[in-house]
Amino acid sequence: MSREAAFEPERVREFSFTDADFEALRTLARELTGIALAESKRELVYGRLSRRLRVLGLRSFVDYRRLLEADDGAELGEFCNAMTTNLTAFFRESHHFDYLRDEFLLPRMNDPRASRRIRIWSAACSSGEEAYSLAMTICETIPDLPRWDVKILATDIDSDILGRARRGRYAADRVKGLDPLRLQRFFRQVNDGAQRCYEVDPLIAGMVTFKVLNLMKELPMKGPLDVVVCRNVIIYFDKDAQRDLFGRIARVQRPNDLLFLGHSESLFKVSNDYTLIGKTIYRRNGSTVPGAIP
């Protein structure tokens, strides 16, 4: 360490943020959302929650912690919203949508005896791009869609981001990576004040239902779910939380139903209920008891 670094003054904070504050808040985040915040996330927690202190007119994190302890739900919801990360894009990890089309939708469509009922769950859907990408893939693949019973459930713990998802309106930079034909077919250009935006076509929007759902709680859906898309969320969970979640997901899927994870996620030492069949693509087993853990 240089002489200069040794005498570098401590950062002056607007609010005092002690070790006790950080430990209490990350423990609460784990209990409510399953998110395991490492020590390296201290500045992230301070930055995001400082905004809440300003909005509420509080003078310290101790005051904020007391408010959370006495809260009836409203501020706990804001706390969860602040702790979640929302990063997504249309057709992100495109190989999943290719697999959905080629290995699930087309075989189902070409088999006259196969069910015309499809249920898909987009877990941790953020601002909706994933769910709408699923709907677009289905529309592109199935020509007689009105004769099918297709529903996509899209959930997230963040109530604010779900409001944006339901609106289905995206700035030009959010759709710049889309194929021009898709953009023309599935969106309409609108003005949002002085900003040019693109709004999801009502046909696509009508296929998706958005709901608030905490992945740490019991799942309200009964299933069966043909496809579960749970991507780029369990990287924030510890192994115990992951095992619990996929034990519950397995109970609403049948043998051969599909599960898609994010590019850096795996069920290794997490669940015996699924078999890896492709790049972060899993198939529900039929020979294990749901929820079994290695």
C-alpha positions in Angstrom: 0.0 0.0 0.0 1.4 3.4 -0.9 1.9 6.2 1.6 -0.9 8.2 -0.2 -3.4 5.3 0.0 -2.6 4.7 3.6 -3.7 8.3 4.5 -6.7 8.5 2.0 -9.7 9.9 3.9 -12.7 7.8 4.5 -15.7 8.4 2.1 -18.1 10.8 3.7 -21.6 9.4 3.6 -24.9 11.2 3.7 -26.2 8.6 6.2 -24.2 6.5 8.7 -24.1 2.9 7.5 -22.7 0.6 10.1 -21.8 -3.1 10.0 -24.9 -3.8 12.1 -27.0 -2.0 9.5 -25.6 -4.0 6.6 -25.9 -7.3 8.4 -29.5 -6.7 9.4 -30.6 -5.5 6.0 -28.9 -8.4 4.1 -30.4 -10.9 6.5 -33.8 -9.4 5.8 -33.2 -9.5 2.1 -32.3 -13.2 2.3 -35.4 -14.0 4.4 -37.8 -12.1 2.1 -36.4 -12.7 -1.4 -33.8 -15.5 -1.1 -31.1 -13.1 -2.4 -27.8 -13.8 -0.7 -25.9 -10.5 -0.6 -22.1 -10.8 -0.4 -19.9 -8.3 1.5 -19.0 -6.8 -1.9 -22.6 -5.6 -2.2 -22.4 -3.3 0.7 -22.2 -0.1 -1.5 -25.1 -1.4 -3.7 -27.3 -1.8 -0.6 -26.3 1.6 0.7 -26.9 3.3 -2.6 -30.3 1.7 -3.3 -31.7 2.2 0.2 -30.4 5.7 0.6 -33.1 6.7 -1.9 -35.8 5.3 0.4 -34.4 7.2 3.4 -34.7 10.4 1.4 -38.2 9.7 0.2 -39.3 8.8 3.7 -37.5 11.7 5.3 -35.5 9.5 7.6 -32.2 10.5 9.2 -30.5 7.1 9.6 -30.5 3.5 8.6 -31.3 2.7 12.2 -34.6 4.6 11.7 -35.2 2.7 8.5 -34.6 -0.7 10.1 -37.1 0.2 12.8 -39.6 1.2 10.2 -39.2 -2.2 8.4 -39.6 -4.0 11.7 -43.0 -2.3 12.3 -44.1 -2.3 8.7 -47.4 -3.9 7.6 -46.1 -4.7 4.1 -45.9 -1.5 2.1 -42.3 -0.5 2.9 -41.2 -4.2 2.9 -42.4 -4.3 -0.7 -40.3 -1.2 -1.5 -37.4 -2.8 0.2 -37.7 -5.9 -2.0 -38.0 -3.8 -5.1 -34.8 -2.0 -4.2 -32.9 -5.2 -3.6 -33.7 -6.9 -6.9 -31.8 -6.5 -10.1 -33.7 -6.1 -13.4 -31.5 -6.9 -16.4 -33.2 -8.4 -19.5 -33.7 -8.1 -23.2 -35.9 -9.5 -26.0 -34.8 -13.0 -27.1 -31.9 -13.0 -24.6 -30.2 -16.4 -24.8 -31.8 -17.0 -28.1 -31.1 -20.8 -28.2 -33.9 -21.3 -25.6 -36.4 -19.8 -28.0 -35.0 -21.9 -30.9 -35.4 -25.0 -28.8 -38.9 -24.1 -27.7 -39.9 -23.7 -31.4 -38.1 -26.7 -32.9 -38.3 -29.3 -30.1 -41.5 -28.4 -28.3 -43.9 -26.3 -30.4 -43.4 -27.9 -33.8 -43.6 -31.5 -32.6 -46.7 -30.6 -30.6 -48.3 -28.9 -33.6 -47.5 -31.7 -36.0 -49.0 -34.4 -33.8 -52.8 -34.4 -34.2 -53.2 -36.4 -31.0 -51.1 -34.0 -28.9 -52.8 -31.5 -26.5 -53.5 -28.0 -27.7 -53.2 -26.7 -24.2 -49.9 -25.0 -23.4 -48.9 -23.4 -20.0 -45.6 -21.5 -19.7 -44.3 -19.7 -16.6 -41.7 -16.9 -17.0 -40.3 -16.6 -13.4 -38.5 -13.4 -12.4 -39.8 -11.8 -15.7 -38.5 -8.3 -14.9 -39.8 -5.7 -17.4 -41.5 -8.3 -19.6 -39.2 -8.8 -22.5 -38.8 -12.5 -21.8 -42.5 -13.2 -21.6 -43.3 -11.3 -24.7 -40.4 -13.1 -26.6 -42.1 -16.4 -25.6 -45.4 -15.1 -26.9 -43.8 -14.0 -30.2 -42.2 -17.4 -30.7 -45.5 -19.1 -30.2 -47.3 -16.8 -32.7 -44.5 -17.3 -35.3 -44.7 -21.1 -34.9 -48.4 -21.9 -34.6 -50.5 -20.7 -37.6 -53.9 -21.6 -36.1 -53.3 -20.1 -32.7 -57.0 -19.2 -32.0 -57.7 -23.0 -31.9 -55.1 -23.5 -29.1 -55.4 -22.8 -25.4 -52.1 -21.0 -24.7 -51.3 -19.0 -21.5 -48.1 -17.5 -20.3 -47.8 -16.5 -16.6 -45.0 -13.9 -16.0 -44.1 -13.2 -12.4 -41.6 -11.0 -10.4 -41.2 -9.9 -6.8 -40.7 -6.3 -8.0 -44.2 -4.7 -8.2 -42.7 -1.5 -9.9 -41.1 -3.4 -12.7 -44.2 -5.4 -13.3 -46.1 -2.2 -13.9 -43.7 -1.4 -16.7 -44.1 -5.0 -18.0 -47.9 -4.8 -18.1 -47.7 -1.5 -20.0 -45.7 -3.2 -22.8 -44.1 0.0 -24.0 -40.3 0.1 -24.7 -37.9 2.9 -25.8 -36.2 2.5 -29.1 -33.0 1.3 -27.6 -34.8 -1.6 -25.9 -35.9 -3.0 -29.3 -32.9 -2.2 -31.4 -31.7 -5.8 -31.4 -35.0 -7.2 -32.7 -35.4 -8.6 -36.2 -37.0 -5.8 -38.2 -39.8 -8.2 -39.3 -40.6 -9.0 -35.7 -40.6 -5.3 -34.8 -43.0 -4.6 -37.7 -45.3 -7.5 -37.0 -45.5 -7.4 -33.2 -45.1 -3.8 -32.2 -46.6 -0.4 -33.1 -44.7 2.8 -32.9 -46.1 5.4 -30.4 -44.9 8.6 -28.9 -44.4 8.8 -25.1 -44.0 12.5 -24.7 -41.0 13.5 -26.8 -39.7 10.0 -26.9 -40.3 7.5 -29.7 -41.4 4.1 -28.2 -42.7 0.8 -29.4 -45.8 -0.9 -27.9 -46.4 -4.6 -27.9 -49.3 -5.6 -30.1 -52.5 -6.5 -28.2 -52.4 -10.1 -29.6 -49.1 -10.6 -27.9 -50.0 -8.7 -24.8 -53.2 -10.7 -24.4 -51.2 -14.0 -24.1 -49.4 -12.9 -21.0 -50.6 -12.4 -17.4 -48.3 -10.6 -15.0 -48.5 -11.3 -11.3 -46.4 -10.4 -8.3 -44.8 -13.6 -6.9 -42.1 -14.2 -4.3 -40.1 -17.3 -5.3 -39.4 -18.0 -1.6 -43.1 -18.6 -0.9 -45.3 -21.5 -1.8 -46.2 -21.5 -5.5 -49.9 -20.6 -6.1 -50.2 -22.3 -9.4 -51.4 -25.9 -9.5 -49.9 -26.8 -12.9 -49.0 -28.7 -14.8 -46.6 -26.3 -16.5 -45.2 -27.4 -19.9 -42.3 -25.0 -19.7 -40.7 -23.1 -16.8 -38.3 -20.3 -17.7 -36.3 -19.4 -14.6 -33.3 -17.6 -15.8 -30.6 -15.5 -14.2 -32.3 -15.4 -10.8 -30.9 -18.4 -8.8 -27.4 -17.0 -9.1 -28.5 -14.7 -6.3 -29.7 -17.6 -4.1 -27.7 -19.9 -1.9 -27.9 -23.6 -2.4 -30.5 -24.3 0.2 -32.8 -21.7 -1.3 -32.2 -23.2 -4.8 -33.0 -26.7 -3.6 -36.2 -25.5 -2.0 -37.3 -23.6 -5.1 -36.7 -26.4 -7.6 -38.4 -28.9 -5.3 -41.5 -26.8 -5.5 -41.2 -26.2 -9.2 -40.8 -30.0 -9.8 -44.2 -30.5 -8.1 -46.0 -28.5 -10.8 -44.4 -30.2 -13.8 -44.8 -33.6 -15.3 -42.2 -36.0 -16.7 -40.7 -34.6 -19.9 -41.8 -31.0 -19.1 -39.1 -28.4 -19.7 -37.0 -26.0 -17.5 -34.8 -23.3 -18.9 -32.0 -21.8 -16.7 -29.7 -18.8 -17.2 -26.3 -19.2 -19.0 -24.3 -19.3 -15.7 -26.8 -21.5 -13.7 -26.9 -25.2 -13.1 -28.9 -27.8 -11.1 -25.7 -29.6 -10.2 -26.0 -30.7 -6.5 -29.3 -28.8 -6.4 -32.0 -31.2 -7.8 -32.4 -34.8 -9.0 -35.7 -34.0 -10.5 -34.3 -32.8 -13.8 -31.9 -34.1 -16.5 -29.7 -31.7 -18.5 -30.6 -32.2 -22.2 -29.0 -29.1 -23.8 -27.3 -25.8 -23.0 -29.1 -24.8 -19.7 -32.1 -26.8 -20.9 -33.5 -29.5 -18.5 -36.2 -32.1 -18.8 -38.4 -33.2 -15.8 -37.6 -36.7 -14.8 -40.3 -39.3 -14.3 -38.4 -41.6 -11.9 -37.7 -39.4 -8.9 -39.8 -38.2 -6.1 -40.4 -34.4 -6.6 -38.1 -32.3 -4.5 -35.5 -35.1 -4.0 -32.0 -33.6 -3.3 -28.7 -35.2 -4.0 
